[in-house]
Amino acid sequence: MRKDHRPYSVKKLHRRVQQFYVRHFLRPQFERLGSGGHFMRPWYMELFGAPIELGRFATVIAAPDARVRFCVWPALQGSGAIRIGDYSLICPGVRISSAVGVTIGHSVMMANGVYLTDADWHDLYDRTAPGKSAPIEIEDNVWLGDGAIVCKGVKIGANSVVGAGAVVVEDIPPNAVAAGNPARVVKRLDPARPITPRRDWFADPARLKRDFENWDRALLEGNSLVGWLRYLLRPTRND
């Protein structure tokens, strides 16, 4: 598909259907779900266990072949939790599994296929035992690249970047870029350069909403219901 053939009214209706699904099917599964979130294809998001918290103005993108999955399976009674701060970006295929506790700060970006787990889930020798577990802490404004894996007991400092495909088994300091398997610091961020977090993008939520609506109207201008149905039934090479 080279363009979105839907008329604006159809896209707006689809957005309302997604909001309905979040309110009636996802929200009850969260311990806390903040306001202002934007969910794309929320029916491909799966939650298991509790408590799971997601802060305000989250952007969650799920897909049929890359579901977003949050799972709390306590190692001990009363343990296990997933707590994610405000302004987070959660891309398709993100998985978070917790036995003792995963805490994620504000403005954290998780790219496609990121996996966080605070437990081994099976012992190295006794495969019937749960193995070792230790909490994960991701500080504010961290960016986790495509396919990055963050293992038990890891703390990633504020503003740091984890490269695509990295496997993080040890702490990453603040303001660093880490890559590799196992991940190692390969670069330090320039302390003299300011960092703009996702939080700033949501400084005026009402204006941001209007901007997106105007952009959608302009992008879909000229689309018709008949043209959209024609595309669905008989797409052409130019579609």
N, CA, C and O of each residue as an XYZ file, in Angstrom:
956
protein
N       0.837     -1.187      0.000
C       0.000      0.000      0.000
C       0.873      1.238      0.000
O       1.694      1.418      0.899
N       0.703      2.102     -1.009
C       1.508      3.301     -1.126
C       0.906      4.480     -0.369
O       1.607      5.448     -0.072
N      -0.379      4.408     -0.056
C      -1.041      5.485      0.664
C      -2.209      4.929      1.460
O      -2.655      3.803      1.242
N      -2.687      5.736      2.379
C      -3.872      5.378      3.153
C      -5.092      5.822      2.350
O      -5.288      7.017      2.128
N      -5.910      4.866      1.916
C      -7.054      5.166      1.063
C      -8.315      5.480      1.854
O      -9.342      5.809      1.262
N      -8.263      5.387      3.154
C      -9.471      5.631      3.941
C      -9.873      7.101      3.902
O      -9.009      7.977      3.933
N     -11.172      7.384      3.834
C     -11.618      8.758      4.068
C     -11.403      9.116      5.533
O     -11.324      8.243      6.398
N     -11.311     10.407      5.792
C     -11.020     10.858      7.163
C     -12.058     10.334      8.153
O     -11.710      9.966      9.274
N     -13.326     10.297      7.749
C     -14.387      9.839      8.654
C     -14.181      8.388      9.081
O     -14.473      8.030     10.222
N     -13.681      7.548      8.168
C     -13.430      6.149      8.498
C     -12.259      6.025      9.468
O     -12.316      5.245     10.418
N     -11.195      6.796      9.226
C     -10.053      6.750     10.141
C     -10.449      7.244     11.525
O     -10.007      6.688     12.531
N     -11.277      8.284     11.586
C     -11.739      8.799     12.877
C     -12.579      7.761     13.604
O     -12.451      7.600     14.818
N     -13.441      7.051     12.869
C     -14.242      5.994     13.476
C     -13.357      4.870     13.999
O     -13.598      4.339     15.082
N     -12.331      4.508     13.231
C     -11.404      3.465     13.657
C     -10.690      3.872     14.945
O     -10.470      3.043     15.828
N     -10.334      5.144     15.045
C      -9.678      5.640     16.253
C     -10.608      5.526     17.457
O     -10.168      5.189     18.556
N     -11.893      5.809     17.248
C     -12.851      5.701     18.345
C     -13.061      4.253     18.765
O     -13.243      3.969     19.949
N     -13.038      3.339     17.805
C     -13.154      1.914     18.132
C     -11.970      1.482     18.999
O     -12.136      0.736     19.963
N     -10.780      1.956     18.647
C      -9.599      1.613     19.442
C      -9.714      2.174     20.858
O      -9.366      1.494     21.823
N     -10.199      3.406     20.987
C     -10.369      4.007     22.313
C     -11.389      3.233     23.135
O     -11.206      3.033     24.336
N     -12.461      2.799     22.485
C     -13.475      1.989     23.169
C     -12.859      0.700     23.694
O     -13.107      0.305     24.833
N     -12.055      0.045     22.861
C     -11.433     -1.218     23.261
C     -10.524     -1.000     24.472
O     -10.535     -1.802     25.407
N      -9.741      0.078     24.461
C      -8.841      0.366     25.583
C      -9.640      0.572     26.865
O      -9.298      0.017     27.910
N     -10.705      1.371     26.786
C     -11.501      1.670     27.985
C     -12.170      0.421     28.555
O     -12.189      0.227     29.771
N     -12.716     -0.420     27.689
C     -13.563     -1.512     28.164
C     -12.839     -2.844     28.321
O     -13.317     -3.718     29.044
N     -11.708     -3.017     27.667
C     -11.028     -4.313     27.726
C      -9.613     -4.248     28.288
O      -9.186     -5.173     28.980
N      -8.878     -3.176     28.005
C      -7.514     -3.089     28.521
C      -7.443     -2.413     29.887
O      -6.783     -2.919     30.795
N      -8.118     -1.273     30.037
C      -8.004     -0.518     31.284
C      -8.289     -1.375     32.527
O      -7.560     -1.253     33.511
N      -9.321     -2.240     32.527
C      -9.572     -3.043     33.731
C      -8.435     -3.992     34.093
O      -8.363     -4.456     35.230
N      -7.544     -4.289     33.146
C      -6.453     -5.208     33.427
C      -5.240     -4.506     34.046
O      -4.353     -5.156     34.600
N      -5.210     -3.183     33.948
C      -4.117     -2.418     34.535
C      -4.415     -2.073     35.989
O      -5.561     -1.810     36.354
N      -3.379     -2.076     36.807
C      -3.497     -1.519     38.150
C      -3.721     -0.011     38.051
O      -4.510      0.573     38.794
N      -3.004      0.594     37.111
C      -3.176      2.027     36.838
C      -2.841      2.286     35.380
O      -1.817      1.823     34.876
N      -3.721      3.037     34.697
C      -3.482      3.443     33.320
C      -3.737      4.936     33.233
O      -4.856      5.400     33.449
N      -2.679      5.689     32.912
C      -2.786      7.134     32.886
C      -3.593      7.640     31.699
O      -3.879      6.901     30.757
N      -3.948      8.903     31.768
C      -4.747      9.531     30.718
C      -3.875      9.931     29.528
O      -2.648      9.966     29.621
N      -4.532     10.228     28.419
C      -3.835     10.772     27.259
C      -3.085      9.775     26.411
O      -2.345     10.171     25.511
N      -3.254      8.483     26.671
C      -2.522      7.463     25.913
C      -3.070      7.290     24.506
O      -4.236      7.574     24.235
N      -2.206      6.820     23.619
C      -2.605      6.523     22.240
C      -2.221      5.085     21.935
O      -1.041      4.732     21.948
N      -3.225      4.254     21.660
C      -3.010      2.833     21.399
C      -3.371      2.541     19.952
O      -4.460      2.890     19.496
N      -2.467      1.907     19.237
C      -2.720      1.478     17.870
C      -2.873     -0.034     17.854
O      -1.971     -0.768     18.260
N      -4.040     -0.495     17.375
C      -4.386     -1.920     17.370
C      -4.250     -2.534     18.765
O      -3.513     -3.504     18.946
N      -4.951     -1.977     19.741
C      -4.797     -2.441     21.127
C      -5.227     -3.882     21.345
O      -4.837     -4.489     22.343
N      -6.031     -4.454     20.428
C      -6.445     -5.853     20.574
C      -5.277     -6.818     20.392
O      -5.422     -8.017     20.626
N      -4.120     -6.302     19.977
C      -2.924     -7.136     19.900
C      -1.977     -6.884     21.080
O      -0.788     -7.195     21.011
N      -2.513     -6.326     22.143
C      -1.758     -6.154     23.388
C      -2.299     -7.138     24.419
O      -3.511     -7.254     24.596
N      -1.389     -7.855     25.106
C      -1.794     -8.878     26.062
C      -1.185     -8.593     27.426
O       0.008     -8.312     27.539
N      -2.019     -8.670     28.463
C      -1.569     -8.473     29.837
C      -1.899     -9.717     30.648
O      -2.958    -10.324     30.486
N      -0.962    -10.085     31.530
C      -1.200    -11.230     32.411
C      -0.611    -10.893     33.773
O       0.526    -10.431     33.868
N      -1.382    -11.125     34.820
C      -0.890    -10.899     36.169
C      -1.044     -9.449     36.602
O      -1.589     -8.617     35.876
N      -0.541     -9.164     37.822
C      -0.666     -7.829     38.403
C       0.389     -7.670     39.511
O       0.871     -8.660     40.063
N       0.744     -6.410     39.831
C       0.244     -5.161     39.260
C       1.017     -4.733     38.011
O       2.227     -4.934     37.912
N       0.293     -4.141     37.065
C       0.892     -3.568     35.869
C       0.416     -2.120     35.763
O      -0.789     -1.865     35.745
N       1.349     -1.171     35.694
C       1.014      0.244     35.647
C       1.642      0.886     34.411
O       2.780      0.587     34.048
N       0.881      1.771     33.776
C       1.357      2.511     32.614
C       0.920      3.957     32.778
O      -0.262      4.239     32.976
N       1.881      4.873     32.694
C       1.611      6.271     32.995
C       0.885      7.030     31.899
O       0.363      6.441     30.951
N       0.862      8.339     32.046
C       0.135      9.221     31.133
C       0.843      9.338     29.776
O       2.057      9.169     29.668
N       0.044      9.631     28.755
C       0.525      9.944     27.417
C       1.458      8.868     26.841
O       2.457      9.169     26.188
N       1.104      7.632     27.102
C       1.861      6.522     26.510
C       1.455      6.336     25.058
O       0.298      6.553     24.696
N       2.401      5.936     24.233
C       2.123      5.544     22.860
C       2.448      4.065     22.733
O       3.601      3.662     22.884
N       1.429      3.254     22.454
C       1.598      1.801     22.369
C       1.169      1.350     20.979
O       0.037      1.589     20.558
N       2.083      0.696     20.273
C       1.818      0.238     18.911
C       1.961     -1.279     18.895
O       3.046     -1.811     19.131
N       0.867     -1.965     18.618
C       0.896     -3.423     18.554
C       0.562     -3.872     17.139
O       0.015     -3.099     16.351
N       0.889     -5.119     16.814
C       0.643     -5.652     15.477
C       0.313     -7.135     15.590
O       0.704     -7.778     16.565
N      -0.400     -7.689     14.611
C      -0.785     -9.102     14.703
C       0.403    -10.047     14.747
O       0.328    -11.104     15.374
N       1.508     -9.680     14.086
C       2.689    -10.540     14.088
C       3.733    -10.086     15.098
O       4.825    -10.651     15.157
N       3.407     -9.068     15.898
C       4.348     -8.548     16.900
C       3.542     -7.963     18.050
O       3.481     -6.746     18.226
N       2.934     -8.834     18.820
C       2.090     -8.398     19.933
C       2.927     -7.788     21.049
O       4.083     -8.159     21.255
N       2.323     -6.850     21.762
C       2.929     -6.291     22.970
C       2.436     -7.126     24.146
O       1.230     -7.294     24.330
N       3.376     -7.653     24.947
C       3.006     -8.552     26.033
C       3.652     -8.123     27.341
O       4.873     -7.989     27.424
N       2.824     -7.907     28.371
C       3.288     -7.629     29.729
C       2.836     -8.790     30.613
O       1.654     -9.132     30.643
N       3.779     -9.390     31.328
C       3.443    -10.554     32.155
C       4.092    -10.436     33.527
O       5.300    -10.226     33.630
N       3.298    -10.569     34.572
C       3.799    -10.639     35.950
C       3.525    -12.030     36.484
O       2.376    -12.454     36.608
N       4.609    -12.734     36.798
C       4.518    -14.091     37.345
C       5.395    -14.110     38.597
O       6.601    -14.329     38.488
N       4.818    -13.886     39.789
C       5.605    -13.650     40.996
C       6.522    -14.818     41.360
O       6.112    -15.979     41.340
N       7.778    -14.484     41.693
C       8.702    -15.503     42.195
C       8.322    -15.910     43.611
O       8.460    -17.073     43.988
N       7.843    -14.945     44.394
C       7.364    -15.171     45.750
C       6.049    -14.433     45.907
O       5.759    -13.504     45.154
N       5.260    -14.840     46.875
C       3.985    -14.177     47.100
C       4.215    -12.695     47.397
O       5.028    -12.343     48.251
N       3.497    -11.841     46.689
C       3.630    -10.401     46.897
C       4.704     -9.740     46.061
O       4.856     -8.519     46.117
N       5.454    -10.509     45.287
C       6.494     -9.926     44.445
C       6.015     -9.855     43.007
O       4.946    -10.359     42.665
N       6.825     -9.222     42.174
C       6.487     -9.093     40.766
C       5.645     -7.864     40.487
O       4.597     -7.668     41.103
N       6.104     -7.031     39.551
C       5.348     -5.837     39.166
C       5.990     -5.240     37.922
O       7.194     -5.375     37.705
N       5.178     -4.584     37.115
C       5.658     -3.805     35.978
C       5.110     -2.395     36.146
O       3.896     -2.189     36.160
N       6.009     -1.431     36.274
C       5.603     -0.038     36.465
C       6.331      0.833     35.445
O       7.558      0.927     35.458
N       5.562      1.466     34.564
C       6.109      2.271     33.479
C       5.623      3.705     33.660
O       4.439      3.932     33.906
N       6.524      4.665     33.541
C       6.198      6.064     33.772
C       5.455      6.721     32.619
O       4.911      6.044     31.747
N       5.441      8.041     32.629
C       4.718      8.831     31.639
C       5.512      8.965     30.335
O       6.731      8.796     30.310
N       4.791      9.273     29.259
C       5.366      9.625     27.953
C       6.169      8.490     27.314
O       7.085      8.752     26.534
N       5.850      7.267     27.622
C       6.614      6.137     27.087
C       6.217      5.844     25.642
O       5.102      6.141     25.212
N       7.155      5.254     24.910
C       6.900      4.747     23.560
C       7.150      3.251     23.575
O       8.247      2.798     23.903
N       6.118      2.479     23.214
C       6.190      1.018     23.240
C       5.828      0.518     21.852
O       4.677      0.629     21.429
N       6.798     -0.029     21.148
C       6.636     -0.416     19.751
C       6.234     -1.887     19.628
O       6.255     -2.616     20.619
N       5.869     -2.328     18.423
C       5.438     -3.717     18.242
C       6.466     -4.734     18.732
O       7.672     -4.561     18.553
N       5.962     -5.790     19.349
C       6.824     -6.884     19.770
C       7.511     -6.688     21.102
O       8.287     -7.549     21.517
N       7.254     -5.580     21.790
C       7.866     -5.381     23.113
C       7.267     -6.381     24.097
O       6.051     -6.555     24.169
N       8.157     -7.039     24.859
C       7.723     -7.978     25.890
C       8.412     -7.623     27.204
O       9.616     -7.367     27.241
N       7.633     -7.613     28.274
C       8.181     -7.378     29.613
C       7.664     -8.473     30.526
O       6.454     -8.659     30.660
N       8.584     -9.202     31.158
C       8.219    -10.284     32.066
C       8.823    -10.007     33.434
O      10.010     -9.702     33.545
N       8.011    -10.112     34.469
C       8.487     -9.778     35.814
C       8.146    -10.859     36.829
O       7.013    -11.332     36.914
N       9.180    -11.237     37.606
C       8.995    -12.126     38.748
C       9.164    -11.366     40.062
O       8.572    -11.735     41.076
N       9.984    -10.289     40.042
C      10.221     -9.511     41.268
C       9.941     -8.028     41.083
O       9.456     -7.390     42.017
N      10.225     -7.451     39.917
C       9.913     -6.048     39.716
C      10.665     -5.420     38.560
O      11.891     -5.500     38.497
N       9.934     -4.792     37.642
C      10.512     -4.023     36.537
C       9.978     -2.604     36.648
O       8.770     -2.378     36.566
N      10.884     -1.648     36.835
C      10.500     -0.250     36.986
C      11.110      0.558     35.852
O      12.323      0.538     35.646
N      10.263      1.269     35.118
C      10.682      2.035     33.947
C      10.266      3.483     34.155
O       9.116      3.755     34.501
N      11.184      4.409     33.950
C      10.938      5.815     34.218
C      10.114      6.503     33.149
O       9.414      5.857     32.370
N      10.208      7.831     33.122
C       9.452      8.651     32.188
C      10.201      8.804     30.863
O      11.429      8.746     30.817
N       9.438      8.998     29.795
C       9.984      9.288     28.449
C      10.916      8.187     27.943
O      11.856      8.465     27.199
N      10.663      6.963     28.334
C      11.481      5.838     27.882
C      10.917      5.314     26.559
O       9.707      5.139     26.414
N      11.809      5.066     25.601
C      11.420      4.572     24.284
C      11.897      3.134     24.105
O      13.082      2.841     24.266
N      10.968      2.244     23.772
C      11.290      0.839     23.545
C      10.945      0.484     22.104
O       9.772      0.466     21.731
N      11.954      0.206     21.300
C      11.766     -0.062     19.873
C      11.254     -1.486     19.653
O      11.043     -2.237     20.606
N      11.058     -1.840     18.392
C      10.501     -3.145     18.032
C      11.274     -4.300     18.661
O      12.504     -4.343     18.622
N      10.526     -5.231     19.239
C      11.121     -6.476     19.711
C      11.961     -6.386     20.961
O      12.695     -7.326     21.269
N      11.882     -5.285     21.696
C      12.621     -5.182     22.956
C      12.059     -6.187     23.971
O      10.849     -6.402     24.044
N      12.962     -6.797     24.752
C      12.538     -7.781     25.761
C      13.223     -7.459     27.075
O      14.448     -7.359     27.136
N      12.424     -7.293     28.137
C      12.934     -7.094     29.486
C      12.454     -8.234     30.364
O      11.262     -8.539     30.396
N      13.385     -8.870     31.083
C      13.005     -9.936     32.001
C      13.863     -9.871     33.254
O      15.087     -9.781     33.170
N      13.224     -9.917     34.411
C      13.962     -9.815     35.672
C      14.224    -11.181     36.299
O      14.546    -11.261     37.485
N      14.091    -12.250     35.527
C      14.282    -13.599     36.072
C      14.832    -14.537     35.007
O      14.687    -14.294     33.809
N      15.471    -15.624     35.468
C      15.911    -16.680     34.559
C      14.755    -17.596     34.173
O      14.738    -18.180     33.090
N      13.782    -17.709     35.090
C      12.586    -18.538     34.922
C      12.849    -20.027     35.051
O      11.925    -20.777     35.366
N      14.084    -20.488     34.819
C      14.459    -21.881     35.077
C      15.897    -21.906     35.572
O      16.753    -21.175     35.074
N      16.151    -22.761     36.564
C      17.509    -22.890     37.093
C      18.410    -23.575     36.075
O      17.952    -24.385     35.270
N      19.702    -23.239     36.122
C      20.641    -23.783     35.162
C      20.720    -25.309     35.241
O      20.856    -25.984     34.220
N      20.633    -25.850     36.469
C      20.757    -27.300     36.643
C      19.418    -27.964     36.963
O      19.120    -29.048     36.462
N      18.613    -27.305     37.799
C      17.303    -27.848     38.147
C      16.253    -27.140     37.302
O      15.806    -26.047     37.649
N      15.862    -27.757     36.201
C      14.954    -27.107     35.265
C      13.523    -27.007     35.789
O      12.664    -26.413     35.137
N      13.261    -27.589     36.974
C      11.935    -27.446     37.584
C      11.890    -26.282     38.559
O      10.814    -25.924     39.038
N      13.045    -25.680     38.865
C      13.130    -24.557     39.801
C      13.069    -23.234     39.031
O      13.401    -23.197     37.845
N      12.648    -22.142     39.694
C      12.446    -20.871     38.987
C      13.722    -20.127     38.619
O      13.672    -19.181     37.833
N      14.852    -20.528     39.161
C      16.091    -19.834     38.834
C      16.234    -18.525     39.595
O      15.467    -18.242     40.516
N      17.218    -17.734     39.202
C      17.510    -16.483     39.899
C      16.676    -15.342     39.339
O      16.265    -15.356     38.179
N      16.433    -14.343     40.204
C      15.697    -13.153     39.787
C      16.240    -11.942     40.530
O      16.723    -12.063     41.656
N      16.161    -10.781     39.903
C      16.597     -9.517     40.505
C      15.924     -8.386     39.753
O      15.746     -8.482     38.539
N      15.544     -7.314     40.443
C      14.771     -6.239     39.809
C      15.531     -5.532     38.687
O      16.761     -5.485     38.683
N      14.783     -4.992     37.753
C      15.307     -4.157     36.669
C      14.848     -2.722     36.909
O      13.702     -2.479     37.289
N      15.756     -1.776     36.681
C      15.392     -0.361     36.769
C      15.885      0.369     35.524
O      17.077      0.354     35.217
N      14.964      1.004     34.813
C      15.293      1.816     33.651
C      14.962      3.263     34.002
O      13.800      3.587     34.251
N      15.959      4.128     34.026
C      15.731      5.513     34.431
C      15.152      6.342     33.280
O      14.979      5.846     32.167
N      14.859      7.604     33.569
C      14.171      8.473     32.615
C      14.936      8.639     31.306
O      16.166      8.664     31.275
N      14.157      8.751     30.217
C      14.668      9.140     28.899
C      15.644      8.144     28.302
O      16.509      8.525     27.513
N      15.522      6.888     28.659
C      16.357      5.845     28.061
C      15.741      5.412     26.731
O      14.520      5.394     26.577
N      16.588      5.069     25.788
C      16.156      4.579     24.470
C      16.723      3.177     24.283
O      17.939      2.986     24.251
N      15.823      2.193     24.158
C      16.218      0.799     23.926
C      15.983      0.477     22.455
O      14.849      0.544     21.981
N      17.049      0.125     21.726
C      16.964     -0.105     20.292
C      16.319     -1.422     19.924
O      16.042     -2.257     20.785
N      16.082     -1.600     18.634
C      15.416     -2.796     18.104
C      16.044     -4.088     18.621
O      17.253     -4.300     18.517
N      15.186     -4.946     19.180
C      15.636     -6.272     19.585
C      16.547     -6.310     20.791
O      17.127     -7.355     21.083
N      16.693     -5.199     21.506
C      17.543     -5.200     22.697
C      16.931     -6.070     23.794
O      15.710     -6.133     23.941
N      17.789     -6.737     24.558
C      17.356     -7.584     25.669
C      17.985     -7.047     26.953
O      19.198     -6.849     27.023
N      17.159     -6.814     27.959
C      17.633     -6.339     29.258
C      17.352     -7.436     30.280
O      16.204     -7.837     30.473
N      18.407     -7.915     30.929
C      18.302     -9.077     31.816
C      18.193     -8.670     33.282
O      18.273     -7.489     33.621
N      18.014     -9.652     34.129
C      17.749     -9.448     35.550
C      18.854     -8.632     36.225
O      20.028     -8.729     35.868
N      18.446     -7.829     37.207
C      19.387     -7.098     38.037
C      20.036     -5.895     37.399
O      20.942     -5.307     37.991
N      19.607     -5.506     36.212
C      20.258     -4.428     35.463
C      19.618     -3.079     35.802
O      18.405     -2.969     35.980
N      20.472     -2.064     35.883
C      20.014     -0.675     35.997
C      20.620      0.106     34.839
O      21.832      0.073     34.626
N      19.772      0.809     34.091
C      20.231      1.634     32.975
C      19.991      3.087     33.344
O      18.862      3.484     33.633
N      21.058      3.882     33.334
C      20.985      5.255     33.784
C      20.268      6.181     32.824
O      20.095      5.863     31.648
N      19.856      7.319     33.330
C      19.068      8.290     32.575
C      19.764      8.711     31.282
O      20.982      8.884     31.236
N      18.957      8.868     30.238
C      19.378      9.369     28.921
C      20.189      8.380     28.098
O      20.546      8.687     26.960
N      20.485      7.234     28.620
C      21.349      6.303     27.896
C      20.619      5.633     26.736
O      19.390      5.559     26.711
N      21.408      5.148     25.777
C      20.903      4.490     24.586
C      21.490      3.080     24.521
O      22.695      2.892     24.684
N      20.628      2.098     24.283
C      21.071      0.713     24.114
C      20.864      0.346     22.652
O      19.749      0.434     22.138
N      21.931     -0.064     21.987
C      21.887     -0.321     20.555
C      21.049     -1.523     20.178
O      20.723     -2.367     21.013
N      20.707     -1.583     18.899
C      19.892     -2.678     18.376
C      20.584     -4.019     18.601
O      21.777     -4.167     18.338
N      19.815     -4.996     19.094
C      20.330     -6.340     19.287
C      21.239     -6.523     20.484
O      21.774     -7.613     20.684
N      21.426     -5.493     21.280
C      22.310     -5.606     22.449
C      21.677     -6.488     23.519
O      20.455     -6.550     23.652
N      22.536     -7.170     24.282
C      22.085     -7.969     25.419
C      22.723     -7.377     26.675
O      23.933     -7.480     26.878
N      21.892     -6.756     27.514
C      22.385     -6.020     28.669
C      22.335     -6.916     29.904
O      21.259     -7.285     30.376
N      23.510     -7.258     30.418
C      23.593     -8.119     31.598
C      24.244     -7.401     32.781
O      24.281     -7.936     33.889
N      24.760     -6.185     32.545
C      25.362     -5.381     33.607
C      24.849     -3.954     33.508
O      24.342     -3.539     32.466
N      24.984     -3.205     34.597
C      24.484     -1.837     34.636
C      25.113     -0.975     33.540
O      26.277     -1.146     33.179
N      24.305     -0.043     33.024
C      24.768      0.956     32.068
C      24.664      2.315     32.762
O      23.597      2.649     33.277
N      25.732      3.102     32.792
C      25.676      4.390     33.485
C      24.811      5.397     32.733
O      24.457      5.160     31.578
N      24.470      6.505     33.363
C      23.713      7.548     32.658
C      24.518      8.146     31.509
O      25.748      8.115     31.511
N      23.800      8.693     30.525
C      24.406      9.450     29.429
C      25.450      8.652     28.656
O      26.526      9.154     28.334
N      25.107      7.394     28.365
C      26.042      6.531     27.649
C      25.326      5.826     26.503
O      24.101      5.707     26.501
N      26.106      5.363     25.532
C      25.604      4.528     24.453
C      26.252      3.161     24.611
O      27.478      3.051     24.656
N      25.426      2.113     24.696
C      25.939      0.755     24.880
C      25.486     -0.124     23.723
O      24.384      0.038     23.200
N      26.353     -1.062     23.326
C      26.027     -1.960     22.222
C      26.759     -3.279     22.414
O      27.722     -3.365     23.177
N      26.288     -4.313     21.705
C      26.984     -5.593     21.711
C      26.347     -6.631     22.598
O      25.351     -6.380     23.276
N      26.959     -7.828     22.576
C      26.510     -8.962     23.376
C      27.733     -9.638     23.992
O      28.457    -10.359     23.306
N      27.964     -9.403     25.294
C      27.185     -8.565     26.210
C      27.425     -7.077     25.941
O      28.474     -6.689     25.426
N      26.449     -6.261     26.293
C      26.514     -4.834     25.991
C      27.638     -4.159     26.775
O      27.847     -4.421     27.959
N      28.355     -3.277     26.067
C      29.422     -2.480     26.674
C      29.252     -1.032     26.240
O      28.726     -0.761     25.161
N      29.691     -0.117     27.066
C      29.623      1.299     26.718
C      30.597      1.575     25.582
O      31.788      1.283     25.690
N      30.082      2.143     24.486
C      30.919      2.433     23.320
C      31.054      3.936     23.090
O      31.874      4.374     22.284
N      30.246      4.724     23.800
C      30.287      6.167     23.596
C      29.649      6.860     24.785
O      28.751      6.308     25.421
N      30.104      8.062     25.087
C      29.494      8.901     26.108
C      28.796     10.084     25.430
O      29.329     10.673     24.490
N      27.608     10.421     25.914
C      26.906     11.568     25.370
C      27.584     12.858     25.822
O      28.137     12.931     26.919
N      27.536     13.873     24.960
C      28.165     15.158     25.246
C      27.361     15.876     26.332
O      26.211     16.246     26.093
N      27.938     16.080     27.516
C      27.189     16.718     28.605
C      26.840     18.174     28.308
O      25.971     18.749     28.965
N      27.509     18.773     27.327
C      27.234     20.173     26.990
C      26.017     20.327     26.082
O      25.497     21.432     25.923
N      25.560     19.227     25.486
C      24.426     19.297     24.569
C      23.133     18.928     25.304
O      23.069     17.875     25.938
N      22.114     19.768     25.229
C      20.844     19.449     25.906
C      20.144     18.281     25.226
O      20.271     18.094     24.016
N      19.407     17.501     26.001
C      18.643     16.366     25.487
C      17.159     16.694     25.594
O      16.673     17.074     26.659
N      16.452     16.545     24.494
C      15.020     16.814     24.471
C      14.260     15.507     24.693
O      14.302     14.627     23.833
N      13.575     15.359     25.810
C      12.834     14.107     26.074
C      11.471     14.115     25.398
O      10.994     15.166     24.970
N      10.842     12.948     25.301
C       9.488     12.841     24.741
C       8.489     13.696     25.514
O       7.485     14.137     24.956
N       8.756     13.926     26.771
C       7.852     14.756     27.581
C       7.583     16.108     26.925
O       6.463     16.615     26.983
N       8.605     16.691     26.304
C       8.446     18.021     25.702
C       7.471     18.009     24.538
O       6.836     19.024     24.252
N       7.345     16.879     23.867
C       6.432     16.761     22.736
C       4.984     16.914     23.184
O       4.125     17.333     22.407
N       4.718     16.570     24.454
C       3.367     16.606     24.998
C       3.143     17.827     25.885
O       2.250     17.820     26.731
N       3.937     18.861     25.699
C       3.819     20.061     26.532
C       2.446     20.706     26.392
O       1.927     21.268     27.356
N       1.848     20.630     25.192
C       0.511     21.177     24.943
C      -0.317     20.088     24.271
O      -0.428     20.072     23.046
N      -0.905     19.171     25.053
C      -1.628     18.024     24.476
C      -2.767     18.427     23.545
O      -2.985     17.784     22.518
N      -3.489     19.479     23.893
C      -4.611     19.899     23.057
C      -4.124     20.359     21.682
O      -4.716     20.023     20.656
N      -3.055     21.121     21.680
C      -2.504     21.584     20.405
C      -1.966     20.414     19.592
O      -2.142     20.370     18.375
N      -1.312     19.467     20.259
C      -0.782     18.292     19.561
C      -1.913     17.501     18.914
O      -1.781     17.040     17.780
N      -3.017     17.344     19.627
C      -4.168     16.624     19.077
C      -4.710     17.333     17.844
O      -5.018     16.690     16.841
N      -4.829     18.665     17.913
C      -5.313     19.430     16.759
C      -4.366     19.300     15.573
O      -4.805     19.184     14.429
N      -3.061     19.321     15.854
C      -2.074     19.195     14.775
C      -2.205     17.856     14.064
O      -2.134     17.793     12.836
N      -2.395     16.788     14.829
C      -2.544     15.464     14.223
C      -3.830     15.377     13.407
O      -3.848     14.789     12.326
N      -4.899     15.962     13.926
C      -6.158     15.933     13.191
C      -6.034     16.701     11.877
O      -6.520     16.249     10.841
N      -5.387     17.856     11.923
C      -5.197     18.641     10.694
C      -4.305     17.893      9.702
O      -4.537     17.931      8.494
N      -3.288     17.216     10.226
C      -2.397     16.449      9.357
C      -3.149     15.292      8.693
O      -2.965     15.019      7.507
N      -4.004     14.612      9.481
C      -4.805     13.518      8.917
C      -5.755     14.029      7.837
O      -5.894     13.407      6.784
N      -6.397     15.145      8.096
C      -7.328     15.708      7.109
C      -6.612     16.027      5.798
O      -7.119     15.753      4.710
N      -5.418     16.614      5.930
C      -4.660     16.971      4.733
C      -4.181     15.722      3.995
O      -4.223     15.664      2.766
N      -3.727     14.725      4.754
C      -3.203     13.504      4.149
C      -4.289     12.719      3.430
O      -4.038     12.119      2.385
N      -5.492     12.721      3.985
C      -6.583     11.909      3.444
C      -7.530     12.715      2.557
O      -8.558     12.205      2.113
N      -7.187     13.945      2.310
C      -8.055     14.792      1.493
C      -8.255     14.172      0.101
O      -7.301     13.732     -0.540
N      -9.477     14.149     -0.333
C      -9.795     13.582     -1.641
C     -10.155     12.112     -1.610
O     -10.675     11.584     -2.593
N      -9.889     11.437     -0.496
C     -10.289     10.031     -0.389
C     -11.802      9.923     -0.240
O     -12.443     10.777      0.372
N     -12.355      8.870     -0.805
C     -13.805      8.664     -0.725
C     -14.098      7.248     -0.256
O     -13.247      6.363     -0.335
N     -15.318      7.049      0.236
C     -15.719      5.720      0.684
C     -15.709      4.738     -0.484
O     -15.279      3.594     -0.336
N     -16.177      5.183     -1.629
C     -16.185      4.316     -2.817
C     -14.760      3.939     -3.220
O     -14.482      2.780     -3.525
N     -13.865      4.917     -3.218
C     -12.477      4.640     -3.578
C     -11.804      3.695     -2.608
O     -11.008      2.848     -3.012
N     -12.121      3.835     -1.319
C     -11.542      2.944     -0.304
C     -12.048      1.516     -0.492
O     -11.269      0.566     -0.415
N     -13.354      1.363     -0.738
C     -13.916      0.023     -0.959
C     -13.333     -0.604     -2.223
O     -13.058     -1.803     -2.255
N     -13.145      0.212     -3.268
C     -12.519     -0.295     -4.482
C     -11.117     -0.808     -4.193
O     -10.723     -1.862     -4.693
N     -10.357     -0.062     -3.380
C      -9.004     -0.503     -3.018
C      -9.040     -1.832     -2.256
O      -8.218     -2.713     -2.508
N      -9.992     -1.978     -1.324
C     -10.079     -3.211     -0.539
C     -10.411     -4.418     -1.410
O      -9.893     -5.514     -1.193
N     -11.283     -4.206     -2.403
C     -11.750     -5.322     -3.223
C     -10.874     -5.589     -4.439
O     -10.679     -6.739     -4.833
N     -10.344     -4.516     -5.035
C      -9.541     -4.678     -6.254
C      -8.365     -3.695     -6.250
O      -8.375     -2.716     -6.996
N      -7.363     -3.950     -5.420
C      -6.211     -3.046     -5.393
C      -5.429     -3.141     -6.694
O      -5.404     -4.186     -7.343
N      -4.792     -2.040     -7.064
C      -3.980     -1.991     -8.276
C      -2.518     -1.720     -7.916
O      -2.192     -1.457     -6.758
N      -1.657     -1.788     -8.908
C      -0.227     -1.563     -8.685
C       0.045     -0.136     -8.187
O       1.024      0.095     -7.477
N      -0.790      0.787     -8.544
C      -0.591      2.177     -8.151
C      -1.083      2.486     -6.756
O      -0.885      3.593     -6.256
N      -1.735      1.500     -6.108
C      -2.250      1.726     -4.752
C      -1.147      1.644     -3.714
O      -1.408      1.810     -2.522
